[in-house]
Amino acid sequence: MSLSNEQIERYSRQIILNNIGGKGQEKLLSSKVLIIGAGGLGSPAALYLAAAGVGTIGIVDSDKVELNNLQRQILHSTKNVGKSKAESAKERINNLNSDVNVIPYILRLTSENILDIIKDYDIVIDGSDNFPTRYLVNDACVILKKPLSHGGIFKYDGQVMTIIPGESACYRCLFPQPPPPGLVPGCQEAGILGVVAGIIGLMQANEVLKYLLGIGELLTSKLLIFNAIESRFRIVKIPKNDNCFVCGKNPTLTKLIDYEEFCSVKKR
């Protein structure tokens, strides 16, 4: 593909970068990114990927916009309270950049539909807020060998990790099994500082752009941890686990399962 004059103007500040140029911008415009969750993490990631010119962005979210979302979920606005988050995200992204083909998926991911949804995308961003989805997305991406950006937030803390199946540690190498019901409170019970979601979501977008462009060093087999109170980042190495249930040398988990019952989460 070739860039139009309008695209050259829109993306000019990126195109002049040594590692991007016109070829890199064309690569972004032909790329497809799937974002799981149009919430605190998915919002900043979606906006900056759209602004950067990622050509196709899929948005998976079964929820509707609520007033208490707006403190951190910047894809949405007051007028969209009560509207599907996926549709609200499509509206906001297209207002920012009409180049982007936004595909909304107004559904909850399950073991039956996830493989069909993620198979056509180049990389997946997990911005989910619950353990059943987090494990399901990790397992599906490993099975289909789809790169995955994991992000998590809690109170004043956040974490980011990039997973390249077959090469790096996966989420299960770090956390082999979901926690027992009630052990880890969610953001609804514990709270979250909105800017933490913004920082972590942008780090995920940064990882995705580097992967798509083939530049820089990815957070593979590494967990980046951020604390807002201390304004501190640190990186912990996560070795690939040869005995991992899903990505190890002899994986025992070869078929997807749903974790709602295990984690005591009701399907919506």
N, C-alpha and C positions, 0 to 999 in steps of 0.2 A: 504494500500500500504506500501511497505518497501523501504527504501532509498538505492540507489546503493552506492558503494564505492566512485564514482566520486561525487555524490550528497553530501555525508557526508563531503568530502573535500571542495566542493564549498561553502556549507552553514555552515561550521564548527564554524565560529565566531558567528552565530546566535544560532546554536544548543546548545552551551555551556551556553547560557543565561537561568537562572532559570525558567523564565515564558514561554520559548519556547521549548527547547529540541527537541528530535526526533519526538515526537507526534505533536508538534506544526508545525514543518517543513513539516510533511506529510499533515497536515491540509492546509497549504498554497499551497502546490503543487496540492491539489484537489480543490482549490477555484477558483471561476470565478468572475472577476471584469470587469465591462464595463466602459470605459472612453469616455465621450462625449467631443470631441474636441482634436485634436493632436497639440495643439498650446502652448501658454506660460505656462498654468497650466497643461495641459495633458502631456507635454513633460517630466518634472522632475518626475511627479507622475508615469508615465509609466515606466521610466527607473529604478526607485528605487523599484517599485513593481516587475518588472521583475528580478532585481538583487536579491531581497529577495526570489524569487522562487514561486511567484503566478503562478499557473499552466496554467490558461487561462485568457487572456486579450483581450477584445473586444475593438476596436478603431473605433469610429464613426466620420467621417469628410468628407465633400463633396468637400472641397477646394483642390487646388494644392499649392505646396511649392512656395513661392515668396521670392525674395532676402531680402526684408524688414522684413521677419519673423525671419531670422537667428540671430538677435540680442537677442532673448529670447527663441526661439522655438528649444531647443537643441536636439530634436529627429532628426532634419534634417541637411543636409549639402549642401554645394554649388553645388555639383554634382547632387543633387536631385531637384534643382530648376526646376519647371515645372512638377514635378511628383506628383501624388496623395499623399496627406499627410498621408492617412491611409496606403497606400502601403509603403511609405517611413518609417513610424513608424514601420511597420512589419519588414522591412529589418534591421533597427537599433536595434530593440529589439532582434531579432533572432541572430544578430551578437554578442550581449552581452550575451544571454543565450538561447541556443537551447532547453532547457527544456520547454520553454514557448510556448504554443499554442496561436498564435496571430490571431485573427479573424478581418479582416478589413471590415468595412461597408462604402462603398463609396457612401454616400447618405446624404440627409438632413432629419432630423427627422421631422415627421408630426404627427398629431393626428391619422392618419390611420396606421402608421407603428411602432410607438414607443413601444406599449405594446408587440408586438410580439418580438421585439428586446431585451427589458430589462427583459423579464419574466424568462429567464434561468440563470440570473446572481445573485450572492450572494449580491452584493452591487454595487452602481453606483457612479461614480465621475463625477460631472458636471464641466467641464472646458470650457464651452461655453463663447462666447464673446458678446452675445446679449440677450435682454430681452425675445423675443418670445420663444427661446429655453429654457431659464432658467425656465420660468413659466410652459412650457409644460413638462419638465423633472420632476419638483417638483410634478405637478399634477399627472403624470403617476406613479411616485414612490409611492405616497400616496395611489392611487387607488389600486395598486398591492402589497402594503405593502413592498416595497423594500427599504432598507436603502440607504441613499443618502448623499454624501459629497458635500456640496456647497462651491465653492470658487469664489472670485471676486477680480479683481485688477483694479486700476485706478491711473495713475501718479505714486506717491510714496507710495500709500496705498494699503492694501489688507485685505481681510476678509475670515474667514473660519467658517463653521458651519456644524455639523453633525445632520442628521435628521433620526430618527427612527419612522416611521409612527405608530400611535396609542399610542406612549409613549412620544414623545417630540414635541416641536414646529416645524412647517414646514416653508418653505421660505415665504409662504403667511401669516403666523402669524406675520412675521416681516414686509413684504411689501405686503399688501393685493392685490394691483392692479399694473399692469405695468405702468410706468410713461408715460405721454403724449409724443407724437412724438417731438423730438428736445430738450426736457428738460434736458436730461443727455447725454453729448457727449460720444462717444466711444473712444477706445484707438487710433483709426486712427486720430481723431481730437485733443485729449487731450495729447496723448503720454503715455508711460509707461517705467519705469526703469526696465530693463530686470531682475535684481536680485530679484525684488519684485515678479515677476512671479515664479521664482525658489523657493523662500521661501514659498510662499503660496501653490504652487503645492506639495512641500515636506510635508507641514503640512497636506494636504489632504491625501497623501500617508500614513503618520503616523497614521491618524485616521482610514484609511482602514485596516492597519495591526493590529491595536489594536482591531478593531471590529472582524476581521477574527479569531484572536487568543483568543478573549475573555479576554483581559487583560487591565489594566489601566482604566482611566476615560475619557470618550468620551466628545466631545464638543457638547453635546445635550442640547437643550434649552439655549445655550450660543453662543455668537458671538465673536470670537477672532479677534481683529483688530490690524493690524500691520502698523506702519509708519516707512519708511526707513530713512527719514531725521533725526528723533530723535532716531532711533534704539529702538523703544518702542513698547511693546505689551500691550494690555489691553483686558479684557474680560467683555462683557456686557451680563447680563442675559436676555433671551428672553422667557417670559412665554408662555405656550401653550394657544392659544386663543380659548376659547370654542365656539366663534362665527365665527371662520375661515370658509371661503367659502368651503374649501376642506377637512380639517381635524377636523372641529369642531363637536359639538354634533349633530347638524342637518345640515350637509353639503348641500349646494345648487348647488355646482358644482360637478356633478356626471358623466359628459360626457366630454371627452377631446375636446378642441377647439384649433385652430391655431391663433396665435397672430400677424402674419406678417402684416396684414392690420391695426390692431389696433395700432401697434408700428411703422407703416410706414417703414417696412423692406421688401425689395423685395426678393422673393424666388429665389434661385440660383440652 
